[in-house]
Structures are given as C-alpha cells and as structure tokens.
Amino acid sequence: MSVGSYVIPAGGVDPQQPHTEDEVYIVLAGSARLTTPGGSAEAVPGAVLFVPAGEEHRFVEVTHDLHVIVVFSPAEHTGGAPGAVSPPAR
C-alpha cells in the first residue's frame, strides 16, 4: 500500500484517470463531490470514500479547497504487483 495527499483548489478540475489499485480517500478539508459511473458521494471533512481499481472517478463541484489523504492498495504505480516498490504517492 502507499499513502499520499491530494489537493484540488476551489473551482479546480480533477484530471484523474482510473488506477490499477483500489483507493481510499479520507477528506481532511474542503467540499466537493466524488463521481463514479455508479453514482456520487459528498466529499466533506471526515468522509471516507472508496474507489475500486479500474473505476472511472473524479472530484467535481469543488467549492472549497479540497484536501484528502489517499491510500492505494497495493502501492500506487505497481499495477497490482505484490511487493513492488512504488514512487511516492501524489
């Protein structure tokens, strides 16, 4: 697994593409909506949001600077390879 931080300024655009790893977002500050093909969820402080590997997703309607901790499992950029070393998360 790998852990990093992700910040999107108010009014910003989230350019994410699907990842080969599962992701968990822990929202520290800000306000937005996480959208996926299956629906959407509020991204507000205290929210914990899960996105399975391969699923399209992005934060939209960023009304206040969004600060999240993101956890990838397995580690980001490993393509799901167990034991592979990953560069630092974003």
N, C-alpha and C positions, 0 to 999 in steps of 0.2 A: 504494500500500500504506500501511497505518498500523500502528503498534505501540503496545501498551499493556500494562498489568499487570492482573491479576485475582487477587483473594484470596477464598477461602472459608474461614471458620473451621471448626475441627473440629466435626463434628456439624451443620454448616450445610447449607442447601438451595440448590441451584443453579437459579435461575429462568429460565435461558436459553431462548430460542426460536430456531428456525432463522434464519440470517443469509443475506443475498443475496450474501455474499462467502465465498470459501474462507478457512479459518482454519488456522493452525499454532499449537499450544501448545508452549511449552518449559517444562518443570516445573523450578522452582528449588528448592522445598522442599515438604515435606508428603507426604501419602499419600491417594489416592482412586482411583476407577475411573471412566473415561470410557465412557459407554454410548451406543450408536447403534443403530438398527434392525438393523444388520448384525453387531453383537457388542459387545465391550467390550475395553478395554485398561487396564493398570495405569498410573496417573499417579503416578510416583515421581521423585525428583530425577534429572535427566539425560534423562528421557524426552522425545521429540519426537513429538507426536501431530497428525495431520491430519484435518480435517473438511471435506468438500466443501460448497460453497454449497448451501443449501436442506435439508441433512440435519438431522433432529432429533438432539439430543445434549445431554448434561448430565453433570456430575460427581456421583457418588453415593459413598456409603460414605467420606465424608471423615473419616478417623480422626486426622489431624494437620493443622494449619492448612496449606491448600494455597496456594502462591504460584506463579503462572505468568506468563510473558510470552506475549502473544497477538499474532500477526501476521495482519492481514487483507489480502487481495488480491482485487480492488482495495480502496482505503481503505474502512474501516467507514462505514456510513450513506450510501454513494454509490449503493447499489443497482446496483453494477456499471458505473456510468457512467465511462468513461475520462476522466481529467483533472479530475474533480470534486473540490472541496475538502471535506474531512471534518472534523467536530469531533474533538477529542482522543479517543483510544480510552479505554476504561474502565480 
